[in-house]
Amino acid sequence: MSFLHHPNICMLLGACLARENRALVIELVEQGSLWAILRTRRRQLTDEMRARFVLDTARGMSYLHQFELPILHRDMKSPNLLVERDYSIKISDFGLSRVKAQIQTMTGNCGTVQWMAPEVLGNRKYTEKADVFSFGVVVWEIFMGQCPYDGMTQIQVALGVLNHDLRPPIPRSCPRFFARLIRSCWMREPSLRPSFSELVRTLEQYVTH
């Protein structure tokens, strides 16, 4: 992943190949994870800051998906989004990422259940639209400041999403624009979900008006 260069992608600087201590060396992102920020500074975050989080994340994911062979993150969630000093977002943790094979779609259960798309939970073929579903859960987190499906076990979440189209509830306090965006990302049929390039265009229009 050392060839990836984008302001919203965490830069890979090197690797430690010692047998007992294999690790990737990435750039320092000072404020830590978005997961922590949403829980420790929830009242300090304005709607403008939250919209910036959403747009930055969409821009980074659009970059990953724009290659001829798109790079699927496969573990899109707030703990894997890092926050810079200026509150910009950098996408990190590419441990589950995979370049999409030409023509083919992928199979295999990976990622974290609360953020997984139905097709991933069901171990069915999936495309980059699985990342879009997970992004919708991240946007929900950004505006709710809570863990998705709080109080439920991973098995309960998986069965609910697979069998009953379960989604985290969107309260009326969520801005209408973002409520619509979240729902569009959560469509059960992957082809009905927007692409990240479409999401970026929509978000840029919203943020600049």
N, C-alpha and C positions, 0 to 999 in steps of 0.2 A: 504493500500500500504506500510505499515511499514516493510513488509518482503522483500522489494526490496533492494538489495545491489549490486551496480555496479558503477564503477568510472564515468560513463557517465549518471547516473540517480541521480537526486536531492533527497537527503535523507530526509525522513519524520521523524521529531524529536518528534512531539507531536500534540495535538489538544486542542483548546479552545472550551468548550462545553456550555459556557454561552449563554443563549437564544438570547440576543441582539448582541453578538459578536462571533458567531461561526466562527472558522478559523482553518486552518492547520498551523503548525509551521514547516518550512523547513530550511535546512541549508542555511547559508549566502553564496551567490555566488557574488564575489566582483565587477565584472565589469558590471553587469546588463545583459540586453537581447542582443541576437545576432542582433535583429532588430535595436537596437540603435547603436551598434558597426558598422554595415554595412553602416549606414548613417552618423555617426560622424567621423569615422576613415577610410573611404573607401580607401583613398590614401595611408594609412599606411599598409594596408593588402597586403601581398605577396601571390603569387599563392600557396606557400607551406602552409601558414597559412589557406588559404581557403580550401585546400585539407584536412587539419587537421580537420577543422570544419565539413566537409562532412563525413570523416571517423568516427570521434567521435560520430556523430549523428547516423550513420548507426550501430555502435557497440551498442549504447544504445537501439536502436529500435530492433536490433537482440536479445538482452537479453530479452526484453519484450515479443517478439513473440516466444521465445524458450520453454516456459512452455507448459506442456501437454495441458492445456487450455490457449491459448495465450492471452496476455493482449493487447487489441487494444487501442492506445492512443486516436484516433478520433479527435484530434485537433492539429495535427502536423503543426507548423508554426514558423517562426523566433522569434516572441515575446515570445514563450514558450521554447526557448532554451537559457540557461544562460551561460555566459562566465566567466570562472575562471581567476585568475591573470595570469596564464601561458597560457591563451588562449585555454584551453581545454573546451569542451562543456558538460553541464549537462542538460538533458531533464527534464522539470518541467511541472507543471499545468496538473494534472491528473483529473481535474474536470469532464471531459467527458469520461474518460477511463472506459472500461468495460471488464471483463473477457469474452472471447468468449465462448458461450454455446457449450457444446460438440455436435458434429455432425451439429448443426444448424449454419446458418449464421444470420446476424443481419439486421434489418431495422431501419429506423429513420433518419431524417435529423439533423445532429449535426456538430459542428465545424464552421469554417469561410469560406464563399463562395469561396474566391479567392484561397483557398488551397484544396477545396473539390474535391474528385473523382466524375466522372460522375454518378456512381451507387449510391453514397450517395446523390448527388443533385437530382437524379431522384426518391429518396425514395425507391430504390430497395434493395434487399438483398446484403450484402457486407461482405467481410472478411478482414483479415489483409492486403490484397493487396490494400485496400483503403488508409492505412497509407503509403504505398509505393508511390502511386500517389502524396500524399501531400509532401512526402520527395522530390520528383522530383521538386516540386515548390520551396521548400526550397533551393535545390542545385542551381536552377536558380537564386534565390535571392542572394545567396552567391557570385555568379560571376557577377551578374548585379548590385547589390547594390540598387535595386529599388523595389517599391511595385508592385507585379504582377497585370497586367491589370490596370495600373494607368490611371485614367481619366474615367473609366467605372463604372457604377453603379453595385451593386450586382445583380440586376435583369438581366442587360445586360450580365454580366459574366456568370450567371447560364444558361441563354438561349443559349448563344454562345457555352458553353462547352457541353451542352446537345444535341443541335440540329445541331451544325456545327463543332464539334470537335475543338473548339477554344482552343489554348494554347498560353502562352506568347511567343513572338518571341525570337529565340536564335540567336544573332548576330555572325558574324564570329570571333569576338574578344574572344568569349568563347573557352577555350581549347577544342580541338576535342574530347579528351577522355571524358570530362564531358558533352559535347553536346550529345554524344551517350548515356551516362548514363541517362541523363535527359529524352531523348526521350524514352528509354526503360521503364522508370517509368511511362511515360504518355500514354502507350498503352491503348486504349479504353477497350479492353478485359482484365479483371483483371488477368486471368490465364497466359497471355503473359508477365506480369510484373515480374521482378526478385523478389526473396525473399530477406529479409535483410541479411540472412546468405550468400547468393550468392553475394550480393553487398559488404559485408565486405571482402570476399575473393578477389574480383576483385579490390577493393580499396587498400587493403594491398599490393597486387602485384604491383599496380601502384605507391604507395607511396615509396616502398622500392627499386624501380628500377630507 
